[in-house]
């Protein structure tokens, strides 16, 4: 399982950079985990990114979980 650890904020201010990071991560394997334990702030834009990542992984028939 490949894990992406996200640190700091997931907000409108970081969304563009994180979107590219998440999409690249989805391409990196089939069994994926996004570790959110170090996220200090999450707003609607951050939540939308997580939903987008889950939908994109499902579209590509990849397993993605959050921890």
Long-range contacts (C-beta under 8 A, 24 or more apart in sequence): 1-29, 1-31, 1-32, 1-33, 2-28, 2-29, 2-31, 2-32, 2-33, 3-32, 3-33, 3-34, 3-35, 4-32, 4-33, 4-34, 4-35, 5-35, 5-37, 5-38, 6-34, 6-35, 6-36, 6-38, 6-39, 7-38, 7-39, 7-40, 8-38, 8-39, 8-40, 8-41, 9-39, 9-40, 9-41, 9-42, 9-46, 10-36, 10-39, 10-41, 10-42, 10-43, 10-45, 10-46, 10-47, 10-49, 10-50, 11-41, 11-42, 11-43, 11-45, 11-46, 12-43, 12-44, 12-45, 14-46, 15-45, 15-46, 15-48, 15-49, 18-46, 18-49, 19-49, 19-52, 22-49, 22-52, 22-53, 22-56, 23-53, 23-56, 25-53, 26-53, 26-56, 26-57, 26-60, 26-62, 26-64, 29-62, 30-61, 30-62, 30-63, 31-62, 31-63, 32-57, 32-62, 32-63, 32-64, 32-65, 33-64, 33-65, 33-66, 33-67, 34-64, 34-65, 34-66, 34-67, 35-66, 35-67, 36-66, 36-67, 37-67
